[in-house]
Amino acid sequence: MLRADAARNLTAVLHAGARLLAEDPGTSMAAIASAAGVDRTTVHRRFANREALLSAVFQAKLDSAERVLDQARLVEAPLPVALHRYLEGIIPVSREWPVDTRLMMQQDPAARVRRQEQSARLDAFIRRALDEGYLRADVDAAWARTILDELVDTVAHRFPDLEPPRAADLVAATLLNGLGAA
């Protein structure tokens, strides 16, 4: 178990790393330490190099996404409720951990496997939306999934001041009404 100050430092380093590495994957460890408000040795004591820090950021993002998927109850809850829960949870996760998932999948095999498992859960949810008639029958599942991901990314990063409940309302309405059954 980490001491409280060590846990705070780790959290600060991970968040600073996520933000700075999303902006510039070549960001130095010194810059990340400075942004986190810790000295460089604190970062190096925990992470051997930038790749190790990036891997920890990826794992933190995946942990957060996993919690959102579990709490949304994509299989059990009524579809509109599950969709809104997912959106209300994943939008803040996207904002908190802005690192590019594609980069994560290329650089970290363990993260790639976890992300693929999470992606399969969302794919099944989209198939459920099609099967239950929430999306038009002529909509391709892969297209609907891509639209969902792009809407989340857009609202999370291009509209950062939009509160998660309102952002979730907009994304759900766009997905279900734009692609929804008449």
FIKOLZA-1660 file (N, C-alpha, C; in steps of 0.1 Angstrom, whole numbers, plus 5000, padded with zeros to 4 digits):
% residues 182
   i   px   py   pz ch aa at
   1 5008 4988 5000  A  M  N
   1 5000 5000 5000  A  M CA
   1 5009 5012 5000  A  M  C
   2 5006 5022 4991  A  L  N
   2 5013 5034 4991  A  L CA
   2 5009 5044 5002  A  L  C
   3 5019 5051 5007  A  R  N
   3 5016 5062 5016  A  R CA
   3 5007 5072 5009  A  R  C
   4 5000 5080 5016  A  A  N
   4 4991 5090 5010  A  A CA
   4 4998 5099 5001  A  A  C
   5 5009 5105 5006  A  D  N
   5 5017 5114 4997  A  D CA
   5 5022 5107 4985  A  D  C
   6 5027 5095 4986  A  A  N
   6 5032 5088 4975  A  A CA
   6 5021 5085 4965  A  A  C
   7 5009 5082 4970  A  A  N
   7 4997 5079 4961  A  A CA
   7 4993 5092 4954  A  A  C
   8 4993 5103 4961  A  R  N
   8 4990 5116 4954  A  R CA
   8 5000 5119 4943  A  R  C
   9 5013 5117 4946  A  N  N
   9 5024 5120 4937  A  N CA
   9 5022 5111 4924  A  N  C
  10 5019 5098 4927  A  L  N
  10 5017 5089 4915  A  L CA
  10 5005 5093 4907  A  L  C
  11 4994 5097 4913  A  T  N
  11 4983 5101 4906  A  T CA
  11 4986 5114 4898  A  T  C
  12 4993 5123 4904  A  A  N
  12 4997 5136 4897  A  A CA
  12 5006 5133 4885  A  A  C
  13 5015 5124 4887  A  V  N
  13 5024 5120 4876  A  V CA
  13 5016 5113 4864  A  V  C
  14 5007 5104 4868  A  L  N
  14 5000 5097 4857  A  L CA
  14 4991 5107 4850  A  L  C
  15 4984 5116 4857  A  H  N
  15 4976 5126 4850  A  H CA
  15 4984 5136 4842  A  H  C
  16 4995 5141 4847  A  A  N
  16 5004 5149 4839  A  A CA
  16 5009 5142 4827  A  A  C
  17 5013 5130 4829  A  G  N
  17 5018 5122 4818  A  G CA
  17 5008 5119 4807  A  G  C
  18 4996 5116 4812  A  A  N
  18 4985 5114 4802  A  A CA
  18 4982 5127 4793  A  A  C
  19 4982 5138 4800  A  R  N
  19 4979 5151 4793  A  R CA
  19 4991 5155 4784  A  R  C
  20 5003 5154 4789  A  L  N
  20 5014 5159 4781  A  L CA
  20 5018 5149 4770  A  L  C
  21 5017 5136 4773  A  L  N
  21 5020 5126 4762  A  L CA
  21 5009 5126 4752  A  L  C
  22 4997 5129 4755  A  A  N
  22 4986 5130 4745  A  A CA
  22 4989 5142 4735  A  A  C
  23 4995 5153 4741  A  E  N
  23 4999 5164 4733  A  E CA
  23 5011 5162 4725  A  E  C
  24 5021 5155 4731  A  D  N
  24 5034 5152 4724  A  D CA
  24 5040 5140 4730  A  D  C
  25 5039 5129 4722  A  P  N
  25 5044 5116 4727  A  P CA
  25 5059 5116 4731  A  P  C
  26 5067 5126 4727  A  G  N
  26 5081 5127 4730  A  G CA
  26 5084 5136 4742  A  G  C
  27 5073 5140 4749  A  T  N
  27 5075 5148 4761  A  T CA
  27 5085 5141 4771  A  T  C
  28 5094 5149 4776  A  S  N
  28 5104 5144 4785  A  S CA
  28 5099 5141 4799  A  S  C
  29 5105 5132 4806  A  M  N
  29 5102 5128 4819  A  M CA
  29 5103 5140 4829  A  M  C
  30 5113 5149 4826  A  A  N
  30 5115 5161 4834  A  A CA
  30 5103 5170 4832  A  A  C
  31 5098 5172 4820  A  A  N
  31 5086 5180 4818  A  A CA
  31 5074 5175 4825  A  A  C
  32 5072 5161 4825  A  I  N
  32 5061 5155 4832  A  I CA
  32 5062 5157 4847  A  I  C
  33 5074 5155 4852  A  A  N
  33 5076 5157 4866  A  A CA
  33 5073 5171 4870  A  A  C
  34 5077 5181 4863  A  S  N
  34 5075 5195 4865  A  S CA
  34 5060 5198 4865  A  S  C
  35 5053 5193 4855  A  A  N
  35 5038 5195 4854  A  A CA
  35 5031 5188 4866  A  A  C
  36 5036 5177 4871  A  A  N
  36 5030 5170 4882  A  A CA
  36 5034 5176 4896  A  A  C
  37 5043 5185 4896  A  G  N
  37 5047 5192 4908  A  G CA
  37 5056 5183 4917  A  G  C
  38 5064 5174 4910  A  V  N
  38 5073 5166 4918  A  V CA
  38 5087 5167 4911  A  V  C
  39 5097 5162 4918  A  D  N
  39 5110 5163 4911  A  D CA
  39 5112 5150 4902  A  D  C
  40 5122 5152 4893  A  R  N
  40 5124 5141 4883  A  R CA
  40 5128 5128 4890  A  R  C
  41 5135 5128 4901  A  T  N
  41 5138 5115 4907  A  T CA
  41 5126 5108 4912  A  T  C
  42 5116 5115 4916  A  T  N
  42 5103 5108 4920  A  T CA
  42 5097 5101 4909  A  T  C
  43 5098 5107 4897  A  V  N
  43 5092 5100 4885  A  V CA
  43 5101 5088 4881  A  V  C
  44 5114 5090 4881  A  H  N
  44 5123 5079 4877  A  H CA
  44 5124 5068 4887  A  H  C
  45 5121 5071 4900  A  R  N
  45 5120 5060 4910  A  R CA
  45 5109 5051 4907  A  R  C
  46 5098 5056 4901  A  R  N
  46 5086 5048 4899  A  R CA
  46 5086 5042 4885  A  R  C
  47 5092 5050 4875  A  F  N
  47 5091 5046 4861  A  F CA
  47 5105 5046 4855  A  F  C
  48 5110 5035 4849  A  A  N
  48 5123 5035 4844  A  A CA
  48 5125 5044 4832  A  A  C
  49 5114 5046 4824  A  N  N
  49 5115 5054 4812  A  N CA
  49 5101 5059 4808  A  N  C
  50 5101 5067 4798  A  R  N
  50 5088 5072 4793  A  R CA
  50 5078 5061 4789  A  R  C
  51 5083 5051 4783  A  E  N
  51 5075 5040 4779  A  E CA
  51 5068 5033 4791  A  E  C
  52 5076 5031 4801  A  A  N
  52 5070 5025 4814  A  A CA
  52 5059 5035 4819  A  A  C
  53 5061 5047 4819  A  L  N
  53 5051 5057 4824  A  L CA
  53 5039 5056 4814  A  L  C
  54 5041 5056 4802  A  L  N
  54 5030 5056 4792  A  L CA
  54 5022 5043 4794  A  L  C
  55 5029 5032 4796  A  S  N
  55 5022 5019 4799  A  S CA
  55 5013 5020 4812  A  S  C
  56 5018 5027 4822  A  A  N
  56 5010 5029 4834  A  A CA
  56 4998 5038 4831  A  A  C
  57 5000 5048 4823  A  V  N
  57 4989 5057 4819  A  V CA
  57 4978 5048 4812  A  V  C
  58 4983 5040 4802  A  F  N
  58 4974 5031 4795  A  F CA
  58 4966 5023 4804  A  F  C
  59 4972 5016 4814  A  Q  N
  59 4966 5008 4823  A  Q CA
  59 4956 5015 4832  A  Q  C
  60 4959 5027 4836  A  A  N
  60 4950 5036 4844  A  A CA
  60 4937 5039 4836  A  A  C
  61 4939 5042 4823  A  K  N
  61 4928 5045 4814  A  K CA
  61 4919 5033 4812  A  K  C
  62 4926 5021 4810  A  L  N
  62 4918 5009 4809  A  L CA
  62 4911 5005 4822  A  L  C
  63 4917 5007 4833  A  D  N
  63 4910 5005 4846  A  D CA
  63 4898 5013 4847  A  D  C
  64 4899 5026 4844  A  S  N
  64 4888 5035 4845  A  S CA
  64 4877 5031 4835  A  S  C
  65 4880 5028 4823  A  A  N
  65 4870 5024 4813  A  A CA
  65 4863 5011 4817  A  A  C
  66 4871 5002 4823  A  E  N
  66 4865 4989 4828  A  E CA
  66 4854 4992 4838  A  E  C
  67 4857 5001 4848  A  R  N
  67 4847 5004 4858  A  R CA
  67 4835 5010 4852  A  R  C
  68 4837 5018 4842  A  V  N
  68 4825 5024 4835  A  V CA
  68 4817 5014 4828  A  V  C
  69 4823 5004 4821  A  L  N
  69 4816 4994 4814  A  L CA
  69 4808 4985 4824  A  L  C
  70 4815 4982 4835  A  D  N
  70 4808 4974 4846  A  D CA
  70 4796 4981 4851  A  D  C
  71 4798 4994 4855  A  Q  N
  71 4787 5002 4861  A  Q CA
  71 4776 5005 4851  A  Q  C
  72 4778 5005 4839  A  A  N
  72 4768 5008 4829  A  A CA
  72 4758 4997 4827  A  A  C
  73 4763 4985 4831  A  R  N
  73 4754 4972 4830  A  R CA
  73 4748 4971 4816  A  R  C
  74 4757 4970 4806  A  L  N
  74 4754 4970 4792  A  L CA
  74 4745 4959 4788  A  L  C
  75 4745 4948 4795  A  V  N
  75 4737 4936 4792  A  V CA
  75 4724 4936 4799  A  V  C
  76 4724 4940 4812  A  E  N
  76 4713 4939 4821  A  E CA
  76 4703 4950 4821  A  E  C
  77 4708 4963 4820  A  A  N
  77 4700 4974 4821  A  A CA
  77 4692 4977 4808  A  A  C
  78 4681 4984 4809  A  P  N
  78 4674 4988 4797  A  P CA
  78 4684 4995 4788  A  P  C
  79 4683 4993 4775  A  L  N
  79 4693 4999 4766  A  L CA
  79 4695 5014 4767  A  L  C
  80 4685 5022 4767  A  P  N
  80 4687 5036 4769  A  P CA
  80 4694 5040 4782  A  P  C
  81 4691 5033 4793  A  V  N
  81 4697 5036 4806  A  V CA
  81 4711 5032 4805  A  V  C
  82 4714 5020 4800  A  A  N
  82 4728 5015 4799  A  A CA
  82 4737 5025 4790  A  A  C
  83 4731 5029 4779  A  L  N
  83 4738 5038 4770  A  L CA
  83 4741 5051 4778  A  L  C
  84 4732 5057 4785  A  H  N
  84 4734 5069 4792  A  H CA
  84 4744 5068 4803  A  H  C
  85 4743 5056 4811  A  R  N
  85 4753 5054 4821  A  R CA
  85 4767 5053 4815  A  R  C
  86 4768 5045 4804  A  Y  N
  86 4781 5044 4798  A  Y CA
  86 4787 5058 4794  A  Y  C
  87 4779 5066 4787  A  L  N
  87 4783 5079 4782  A  L CA
  87 4787 5088 4794  A  L  C
  88 4778 5088 4804  A  E  N
  88 4781 5097 4815  A  E CA
  88 4794 5093 4822  A  E  C
  89 4798 5081 4821  A  G  N
  89 4810 5076 4827  A  G CA
  89 4822 5077 4818  A  G  C
  90 4821 5074 4806  A  I  N
  90 4832 5073 4797  A  I CA
  90 4837 5087 4792  A  I  C
  91 4828 5097 4792  A  I  N
  91 4832 5110 4787  A  I CA
  91 4842 5116 4797  A  I  C
  92 4840 5116 4810  A  P  N
  92 4851 5120 4820  A  P CA
  92 4863 5112 4819  A  P  C
  93 4862 5099 4816  A  V  N
  93 4874 5091 4815  A  V CA
  93 4882 5095 4803  A  V  C
  94 4876 5098 4792  A  S  N
  94 4883 5103 4780  A  S CA
  94 4889 5117 4782  A  S  C
  95 4883 5125 4790  A  R  N
  95 4889 5138 4794  A  R CA
  95 4901 5136 4803  A  R  C
  96 4899 5127 4813  A  E  N
  96 4910 5125 4823  A  E CA
  96 4922 5118 4817  A  E  C
  97 4920 5109 4808  A  W  N
  97 4931 5101 4802  A  W CA
  97 4931 5103 4787  A  W  C
  98 4935 5115 4782  A  P  N
  98 4934 5118 4768  A  P CA
  98 4943 5111 4758  A  P  C
  99 4951 5101 4763  A  V  N
  99 4961 5094 4754  A  V CA
  99 4953 5087 4744  A  V  C
 100 4959 5086 4732  A  D  N
 100 4952 5080 4720  A  D CA
 100 4952 5065 4722  A  D  C
 101 4940 5059 4721  A  T  N
 101 4939 5045 4723  A  T CA
 101 4946 5037 4711  A  T  C
 102 4947 5043 4700  A  R  N
 102 4954 5036 4689  A  R CA
 102 4969 5035 4692  A  R  C
 103 4975 5045 4698  A  L  N
 103 4989 5045 4702  A  L CA
 103 4990 5034 4713  A  L  C
 104 4981 5034 4722  A  M  N
 104 4981 5023 4732  A  M CA
 104 4981 5009 4726  A  M  C
 105 4973 5007 4717  A  M  N
 105 4972 4994 4711  A  M CA
 105 4985 4990 4703  A  M  C
 106 4991 5000 4697  A  Q  N
 106 5004 4997 4690  A  Q CA
 106 5015 4994 4699  A  Q  C
 107 5016 5001 4710  A  Q  N
 107 5028 5001 4719  A  Q CA
 107 5028 4991 4730  A  Q  C
 108 5016 4987 4734  A  D  N
 108 5015 4979 4747  A  D CA
 108 5007 4967 4744  A  D  C
 109 5013 4955 4743  A  P  N
 109 5005 4943 4740  A  P CA
 109 4995 4940 4751  A  P  C
 110 4998 4941 4763  A  A  N
 110 4988 4939 4774  A  A CA
 110 4977 4948 4773  A  A  C
 111 4979 4961 4770  A  A  N
 111 4969 4970 4769  A  A CA
 111 4960 4967 4757  A  A  C
 112 4966 4963 4746  A  R  N
 112 4959 4959 4734  A  R CA
 112 4949 4948 4737  A  R  C
 113 4953 4938 4744  A  V  N
 113 4944 4927 4748  A  V CA
 113 4932 4932 4756  A  V  C
 114 4935 4940 4766  A  R  N
 114 4925 4945 4775  A  R CA
 114 4915 4954 4767  A  R  C
 115 4921 4963 4758  A  R  N
 115 4912 4972 4750  A  R CA
 115 4903 4964 4741  A  R  C
 116 4909 4953 4735  A  Q  N
 116 4901 4945 4726  A  Q CA
 116 4889 4938 4734  A  Q  C
 117 4891 4934 4746  A  E  N
 117 4881 4928 4754  A  E CA
 117 4870 4939 4757  A  E  C
 118 4874 4951 4760  A  Q  N
 118 4864 4961 4763  A  Q CA
 118 4857 4965 4750  A  Q  C
 119 4864 4965 4739  A  S  N
 119 4858 4968 4726  A  S CA
 119 4847 4958 4723  A  S  C
 120 4850 4945 4726  A  A  N
 120 4840 4935 4723  A  A CA
 120 4827 4937 4731  A  A  C
 121 4829 4942 4743  A  R  N
 121 4817 4944 4751  A  R CA
 121 4808 4955 4744  A  R  C
 122 4815 4966 4739  A  L  N
 122 4808 4976 4732  A  L CA
 122 4802 4972 4719  A  L  C
 123 4809 4963 4712  A  D  N
 123 4804 4958 4700  A  D CA
 123 4791 4950 4703  A  D  C
 124 4791 4942 4713  A  A  N
 124 4779 4934 4717  A  A CA
 124 4768 4943 4721  A  A  C
 125 4771 4954 4727  A  F  N
 125 4760 4964 4731  A  F CA
 125 4754 4970 4719  A  F  C
 126 4762 4973 4709  A  I  N
 126 4757 4979 4696  A  I CA
 126 4748 4968 4689  A  I  C
 127 4752 4956 4689  A  R  N
 127 4744 4945 4683  A  R CA
 127 4731 4944 4691  A  R  C
 128 4731 4946 4704  A  R  N
 128 4719 4945 4712  A  R CA
 128 4710 4957 4708  A  R  C
 129 4716 4969 4706  A  A  N
 129 4708 4980 4701  A  A CA
 129 4701 4978 4688  A  A  C
 130 4708 4971 4679  A  L  N
 130 4702 4967 4666  A  L CA
 130 4691 4957 4668  A  L  C
 131 4694 4946 4676  A  D  N
 131 4685 4935 4678  A  D CA
 131 4672 4940 4685  A  D  C
 132 4673 4950 4694  A  E  N
 132 4661 4955 4701  A  E CA
 132 4654 4966 4694  A  E  C
 133 4659 4970 4682  A  G  N
 133 4652 4980 4674  A  G CA
 133 4655 4994 4678  A  G  C
 134 4666 4997 4686  A  Y  N
 134 4669 5010 4689  A  Y CA
 134 4677 5017 4678  A  Y  C
 135 4683 5009 4670  A  L  N
 135 4690 5014 4658  A  L CA
 135 4683 5008 4645  A  L  C
 136 4682 5015 4635  A  R  N
 136 4676 5010 4622  A  R CA
 136 4683 4997 4618  A  R  C
 137 4675 4989 4613  A  A  N
 137 4680 4975 4608  A  A CA
 137 4690 4976 4597  A  A  C
 138 4689 4987 4589  A  D  N
 138 4699 4988 4578  A  D CA
 138 4712 4995 4582  A  D  C
 139 4714 4998 4595  A  V  N
 139 4726 5004 4600  A  V CA
 139 4736 4993 4602  A  V  C
 140 4748 4994 4597  A  D  N
 140 4759 4984 4599  A  D CA
 140 4764 4986 4614  A  D  C
 141 4766 4975 4621  A  A  N
 141 4770 4976 4634  A  A CA
 141 4784 4982 4636  A  A  C
 142 4793 4980 4627  A  A  N
 142 4806 4986 4627  A  A CA
 142 4805 5001 4625  A  A  C
 143 4796 5005 4617  A  W  N
 143 4794 5020 4614  A  W CA
 143 4789 5026 4627  A  W  C
 144 4779 5020 4633  A  A  N
 144 4773 5025 4645  A  A CA
 144 4783 5026 4657  A  A  C
 145 4791 5016 4658  A  R  N
 145 4801 5016 4668  A  R CA
 145 4812 5028 4666  A  R  C
 146 4815 5029 4653  A  T  N
 146 4825 5040 4650  A  T CA
 146 4819 5054 4653  A  T  C
 147 4806 5055 4650  A  I  N
 147 4799 5068 4653  A  I CA
 147 4799 5070 4668  A  I  C
 148 4796 5060 4676  A  L  N
 148 4795 5061 4690  A  L CA
 148 4809 5066 4695  A  L  C
 149 4819 5059 4691  A  D  N
 149 4833 5063 4696  A  D CA
 149 4836 5077 4692  A  D  C
 150 4833 5081 4679  A  E  N
 150 4836 5095 4675  A  E CA
 150 4828 5105 4682  A  E  C
 151 4816 5102 4685  A  L  N
 151 4808 5112 4693  A  L CA
 151 4813 5114 4707  A  L  C
 152 4817 5103 4713  A  V  N
 152 4823 5104 4726  A  V CA
 152 4836 5112 4726  A  V  C
 153 4845 5109 4716  A  D  N
 153 4857 5116 4715  A  D CA
 153 4855 5131 4712  A  D  C
 154 4845 5134 4703  A  T  N
 154 4842 5148 4700  A  T CA
 154 4837 5156 4712  A  T  C
 155 4827 5150 4719  A  V  N
 155 4821 5157 4730  A  V CA
 155 4831 5158 4742  A  V  C
 156 4840 5148 4744  A  A  N
 156 4850 5149 4754  A  A CA
 156 4860 5159 4752  A  A  C
 157 4865 5160 4740  A  H  N
 157 4877 5169 4737  A  H CA
 157 4874 5182 4730  A  H  C
 158 4863 5183 4722  A  R  N
 158 4860 5195 4716  A  R CA
 158 4850 5204 4723  A  R  C
 159 4843 5198 4733  A  F  N
 159 4834 5205 4742  A  F CA
 159 4837 5202 4756  A  F  C
 160 4849 5205 4761  A  P  N
 160 4853 5201 4774  A  P CA
 160 4845 5208 4786  A  P  C
 161 4839 5219 4783  A  D  N
 161 4831 5225 4793  A  D CA
 161 4817 5220 4795  A  D  C
 162 4813 5211 4786  A  L  N
 162 4800 5205 4786  A  L CA
 162 4799 5195 4797  A  L  C
 163 4791 5196 4807  A  E  N
 163 4790 5187 4818  A  E CA
 163 4787 5173 4813  A  E  C
 164 4792 5162 4820  A  P  N
 164 4790 5148 4815  A  P CA
 164 4775 5145 4813  A  P  C
 165 4766 5148 4822  A  P  N
 165 4752 5144 4820  A  P CA
 165 4746 5150 4807  A  P  C
 166 4749 5163 4805  A  R  N
 166 4744 5170 4793  A  R CA
 166 4751 5164 4780  A  R  C
 167 4764 5162 4781  A  A  N
 167 4771 5156 4770  A  A CA
 167 4766 5142 4767  A  A  C
 168 4763 5134 4777  A  A  N
 168 4757 5121 4775  A  A CA
 168 4743 5122 4768  A  A  C
 169 4735 5132 4772  A  D  N
 169 4722 5134 4766  A  D CA
 169 4724 5137 4751  A  D  C
 170 4733 5146 4748  A  L  N
 170 4735 5149 4734  A  L CA
 170 4740 5137 4725  A  L  C
 171 4750 5130 4731  A  V  N
 171 4755 5118 4723  A  V CA
 171 4744 5108 4722  A  V  C
 172 4737 5105 4732  A  A  N
 172 4726 5094 4731  A  A CA
 172 4716 5099 4721  A  A  C
 173 4712 5111 4722  A  A  N
 173 4701 5116 4712  A  A CA
 173 4706 5115 4698  A  A  C
 174 4719 5119 4696  A  T  N
 174 4725 5119 4683  A  T CA
 174 4725 5104 4677  A  T  C
 175 4730 5095 4686  A  L  N
 175 4732 5082 4682  A  L CA
 175 4718 5075 4679  A  L  C
 176 4709 5076 4689  A  L  N
 176 4696 5070 4688  A  L CA
 176 4687 5076 4678  A  L  C
 177 4687 5089 4676  A  N  N
 177 4678 5096 4667  A  N CA
 177 4684 5097 4653  A  N  C
 178 4697 5099 4653  A  G  N
 178 4704 5100 4640  A  G CA
 178 4705 5086 4633  A  G  C
 179 4707 5076 4640  A  L  N
 179 4708 5062 4635  A  L CA
 179 4696 5054 4639  A  L  C
 180 4687 5060 4647  A  G  N
 180 4676 5052 4653  A  G CA
 180 4665 5049 4644  A  G  C
 181 4657 5039 4648  A  A  N
 181 4645 5035 4640  A  A CA
 181 4636 5047 4640  A  A  C
 182 4629 5049 4629  A  A  N
 182 4619 5060 4628  A  A CA
 182 4608 5058 4638  A  A  C
% end
